[in-house]
Structure formats: C-alpha cells, structure tokens
Amino acid sequence: MGWNSWNSFANIVNSQIVQQQAKTLASNGMKEAGYQYVVIDEGWWLGDRDAAGNIVVDAKQWPALAPGQKDGDMANIAAYIHSLGLKAGIYTDAGKDGCSMYPDSGPPLQHTGSEGHYDQDFLQFSKWGFDYVKVDWCGGHKEKRSGAIQYAQIAHAIQKAEKATGHKLYFSICEWGSQNPWFWAPGVGEIDSTIWRTGGDIIPPVVESLHDAEHDKRIITAKNVLDSFDNGLHPEAQHTGYFNDLDMMVMGMRGMTDALDRTHMGLWALSSAPLMVGSDLTRLSPATLSLLTNAEALAIHNDPYGLQPIKVDEPAPGVEIWAKPMAVAGRRAIALVNRTDAAAQVNIKWEKLGLTAAPKSAHDVWNKKDLASTSEPLSVPAHDLVLLTVDGEDKAPAEYAANPSTITGIQVNFQPSFAQLHYTNSTNHVVIMRVKSTSGLSTAIALPPTTGSQTGAIGLILPKGTPDLAFDGSSASIHKLDVYPW
Ligand code: GLA
C-alpha cells in the first residue's frame, strides 16, 4: 500500500512533488490506514551515466534537502521520505532503454534501463536507501527478451544488494502480463518476489498541471478500471503472500465519480491487489479519502489468505456477484458489481457461495451497518459497487489426503474452487514450496511457521479441472486439502 508518481505526474516528477505527496500521505490519515510506500516512477532519471557507469541525475530536480547533503543525490529524497516514517520506492527498466517517457511531455529518452548494469544499479538503489524498486519491461519487450530470465537475474542482483547493505529492497515486477508472469513471478530467482503486474496501464497519465491538447482529452472511464480488474484475474497464482498487481489506482482522478471510486476500491480490496494510489493526494475529496482509508474495506484487502474473488453469479448481463473466501470460516466478502447504465436489483443465492443457508449476518461496508434482512434484493446504482461481508456456515468440504508430497483424485468440476491446504512447518520461518498440477497450475506457496503439534492452513483457489497437486520442497509437511463446494 502506498503512492506512485506516474498516473498524476508522469515524467515531470521531481523532489518537490514527491515531498509534497509524501507529506500529504503522512498527514491525511492514509499512513495510519497502512499506506507506507512513496514510489518515484519513470522520469526521475534522464539516462545519463558517468564514466564508471553510475547513474547521474539532474541536480536541480533532486537537490540537497538537509545540511551535509549534495545536490543530485537520490539519497536525499529517500531520507526525506524516511523522516516521515514512510518507505521509499524507485523505478527502472529490465532492458537497456526505459519506456522513453511520455512523448507529449518531453523528448523521448534512451538508456533509462538497467540492463548491463543490474548489479551496479540495484546496489545503488539500496545504498541510496530505497526500500522498493519497480522494474518495468519497455526495454525488455523491445529486445524480445524472456521475462522469466531477466527478472530472475534482477532478483539475484537484488539479493546481492541486500547482502551488501543489509537493507531489504522489495521487488515490484511490471511486465504487464505479456509473458504470463503469474506462472514464474512468484518467488522468481528464489527471492521474496510477491507482486507482478498483470496488464498494461490503467490509463495514460493525467497530469493536471499540463494543458496540452493530449492531456485535456484524457479522462478515466469505467472501462479503464474494469479492464484492469478483468485482466488481473489469475486466482490460481494468488494466495497468502503472492499477489496479482492490477496497476496503480486512479481514485478521485479526472473522470472518476463517487460510484466509480467505490467500484475501484471495492474490486482492488476484494482482490487483495497492491493499493498503490496514483492520484495527486493533495486533490483528493473527503469522499475519496474516506474510501481509501475505509477500515472495513482494508480489512477485506488485508485478509490473511489474500485470495482473489470468485465470480459466483451474473443474475443479469453486466450485473455480477463476486465473492472472496476469507480466512475466518464461513466468512465471505462480496461485491455486487453493476457494469450497466441502469440501477439493478440483486438477489444473492447463498448456496452459490458455498454456504449451507442464508448467512447469520450481513454487513454493508460503505454504509457501515448490518443489513436488516438477507432475503431482500439489494439495489446497486449504475456503474456502482455494493460491498458486503457475511458470516454463515460453510458447506462441508471434500477432503483429500497428501501422500506425502502429492494429492490426487481432486475434483474441481464447475468453476475455480476455494480450497484449504493443511500443513505443518516446524521451522521458525516461512517456507516456500512450489505447487504444480497437470491442469497447468504452477506457482509458489508461502507456508508460515506452525507451533508445536498444531497444523496451519492457507487458502488456495484451484482452477476448474484440477485433478492433482504436487509439492516440491521438504521443509514443511503437507497433510491434506479441503476443497469447498461453491
Ligand atoms: C509503463 C508502466 C507504467 C509506468 C510507465 C512509465 O507504461 O506500465 O506503470 O511505469 O511505464 O513510463
């Protein structure tokens, strides 16, 4: 969770803008709500290196901010961000060139990528004090590289940098989904690599201080938000600790209405997607800010299983019911999504959510109140989203025993299914295992430590047609899989 400069500042990003945004994040309630990263995206570096290959930045755009600092040193802004109790993020490209910035707001630039300098650049980011690095794919794409190979090499460079500085550098993979990163990005290069972009940009940037014809016509629509959500659905790759990245958020930006803001926040929270807000934080309305900091929506986002939702019904074309399995037994988070131009009345068929009957309680997240009844239809305005949490009773799962590192005979017949994997991990650290199926599932799973004879459970979503699972790794024991009939 945090802020990223790209959507609202594109290549005009500089120290002053970042300071202002960081200060706002630290004082408008977002920091308390859990937003912690301030990420400087493309535009901070114009592609210059010195004779030793070190990155050189514009000293006027990135001046000294405190006594003893030098102009043109990116450590200055990282220290400023840290002084607010926040974490600092930076950006580069996996190829030789970056995306060449935006042609309508600056000359196309070359050599703003890190290829050929992986070890040097990632060490530099870490020495500057950055805690997070987003690595884009423009150069890699232009050179027709393999994402799995380039990002694994970068993971190794990050690992070396972390060893040298003793400082964690969180890896944000931005390969746009072009080479199915959900199959190889989780844990790529054997590092703690936990987020990967699933699609192209939610919008081209909307920079409010630029008034050229190109910017004036940019406006965000429901389609931008819904396409990012739809493209980002790879539920089988996502589970505890590994997340599909649906792209930076555009809440409150030009074209967004309160209804679209609710749709955006609801879908990103339900997906446990990174919440990197790309808006100009100084311009957020109280309504947008209150959605971004809504504690109940954030609790859905931060559910320990961290799964994506399952589409359980479409009672009318464009009117959809999505449900997210939650770590508490019998609990679901539900979004009623209305993609149409007209208000809709929605009846939820509870048995489609894997519940034995109507839930004992249902809670309306936006209005912060319990529903009087679970049998009345719910009204969803045009292009809006109603977010609920419900507590009921799960239908009994089908149990499959592990033998010892495979599970066979699994039946997932109708749709992606929610499953719980029971295990023991008696080390005192998280164990990463790869899990594969002949159905095409191939991902990493993170198994947190368990205590004594207690078993742990993580949530998984199995693709339709999963017949078997094979686990690779021996530091933890897999006991059984419960597959819930949804
Ligand atoms: C790509 C990425 C964006 C942003 C821009 C910067 O388009 O997908 O998120 O980083 O590059 O040029």
Residues whose N, C-alpha, C, O or C-beta is under 5 A from the ligand:
A	BS01	GLA	W6 D41 E42 C99 M101 D136 D201
